[in-house]
Amino acid sequence: MLEKTANYILETVAPIFNRQGYVGTSLSDLTKATQLTKGALYGNFKNKDELALKAFELNIKRVLKPLNEMVDRKSNHLDKVLAVIQFYRTYDQRTKEIGGCPFLNVSIDAKNNHPALFHRAKSLEKRKQEALSRIIEEGIKREEINADVDPDSFAKNMYSLIVGAYFMTFIQEDASYLAEALDQLESDLVMRLKI
């Protein structure tokens, strides 16, 4: 029963933390949304810090699961990289339900307010970049991707472009920023990575 309650709490508060941020989310916001008492919340989680970290991880899981599924369905490594781009074509819509991109929201919100949460976001974003780099490395080994490409540099630049374009889409409320960046990335990517 305790695990079921903890899952209910996380499912309910994860979008709230993502929309309002750590500082902007009060205990009364959490008790109101869950319709549970402070004691019930803290009977399942040590404190607001732990709850915020777990909520962030749930939001990330919601975002990355479909990305991983799209990539895993591809056998050719160039197609895997292209699947990452395809995933981000609908990213704005995918993240709308939970209040936007959890990586971006938490990184900005927690940088000066919650170091543990910020470092968790930073490490997960780094892992995402490293996973893309490994896909490119494996593609080079299998002669599916051009050997002249530096996997780490390419992955870093690709995610920098995607995140920057997503930020501009968010701030300008204009999906064309992300769409145009992905179009450009896709055409450049095929030229640079294709053998």
N, C-alpha and C positions, 0 to 999 in steps of 0.2 A: 504493500500500500504506500509506503514511504517513497519508493521509486516512482510510482505512478503520480504521486503529488508533485515530486520534484520535476518530472517531465512536463506536467501540466503548467507548473510555474514557469519553466524555461520557455515553453512554446508560447506562453502568453506575454512574457516580458521581453523576449528577444527583439521583436520589432520596436518596442517602446525605447529600449536602450539605443537601438540603431537610429531611430528618428531623432530622439531628444538628446542623446549623448549621455555620458556618465554623470557629469555635473548637473545637467538639465533634467535628469530623472530623479524624482524624489521618492522617498519611501511611500508617501501617500499615493503617488502615481501607481506604484507597484501593488499596493494593497487594494486600491480601487479596481485596477484591471483584473487582478486575480480573484477578487472578492474573498481574500484570505487576510488573516490578522498578521501583524508584524511577527508575532511568535511562530505562526505557521511558516512564514517565509524563512525565518532564521532557524527554525527547526530542521529545515532541509538544506540550508546554505549557511555557512559561517557568518557571512556579512555581505554587504552590498558589493564589495570588491569581487568576492568569489562569484556572486550571481552575475555580475557584469562580464567577467571572463568567460563563464560558461555560456552566457547568452551570445557573446561574440562568436564563440566556437560553433554554436548551433547555427548562427547566421552564415558563417563561412561554409559550414557543411552543406547548407541549403544552396549556396551559390556554386560550390566546387563540384558537387556530385554530378549535376548534369554536364559540366565541362569534362570531367573525367570520363563519363559515359560516352560522350561524343568522340573524344580522342581514342578511347579504347576500342571503339567499333572499326577504326581504320587499321589496316595492316601496313600500308606504305607510310614511311615516316614523313615524307613531304605532305601527304594527305593528313597526317596527324597535326602538323603545324597549321595547315589550312583549316582544320576543324576548330582550332583555337580561335582563329579569326571569325569563322562562322558563328561560334558561340557568342562572341562579343557583338555581333550584329543585332542580337536581341537582348543584350545585357541590361539596357535601360529598362525594358519592359519586365525582364525577369526579376529585377531588384526593386521595382516599384512597390510591390506588395509588402516588403519588409522595410521600406523607408529609404531605399537607395543602396549604394555600394557599401557593404560593411567595412571593406578595407579602407576606403577613402574616408568614410564617416568617422570610424574609430581612430584612424591615424591622426586626423586633424583635431578631433575632440580630445583625445587622450595624451597627445604629445606633452602638454604642460600640466595635465591634471591627474594622470594615472599612468605612471611609468611602466608598470607591469603589463597593463592592457596595451599600451603603445608598443612595447617590445614584442608582445605576442603577435600583434598585427604585422610588425616589421618582419619577424621571423617567418610567418606564414606567407607573406608576399615574396620573400626571398626564396622560400621553398618552391613556390609556383614558378618563379623564374628559373630556378635550378632544374626543375622537371622539364621545362621547355628546352633547356640547354642539353639535357640528356637525350631527349628525343632527336635533336639535331645531330648529336654525336653518334647515336646509333644509326641514324640515316646515312651518315658519312661512311661508317663502317660497312654498311650493307650496300653501299654505292647507289643509294636512292637520293642522296643530297650531295651537292657540289662540295668537294673536299677543301676548296679555298675559303669556305665560310668559317669564321671563328664562332663556335656555338655560344660561348658565354656572352660575347659582345652582341651577337645577333639577338639573343634572348633578352638581354638588358635593353637594347634599343627598341625591340618590338613592344615589350611591356611598357616602356616609357611613353611611346607613342599612343598606345591604347589607353593608358591611365590618363594622360594629358588630354586626349580627345574626349574621354568620358567626362572629365572634369569640366571641359568647355561645354559639352552637351548639357551637363547638369546646371552650370552657372548661367548659361545663356538660354536654357530651356529650349534648345534647338538640336534635334537629333542629327542634323546634317553634319555637325562637327565630327561625331563618331563615325557616321556612315562614310564620309569622304576620306577620313583617315584610314579606315579599314579598306576602302577601295584602293587607295594609294599603296598601302602596306601589302595588300594581296598581289597587286601587279608587280611591285618591287620584289616581293618575296619569291614569286615564281621565277623572275629573272635571275635573282641572286642564288637561290637554292637549287634550282633545276639543273640537272646535269646536261 
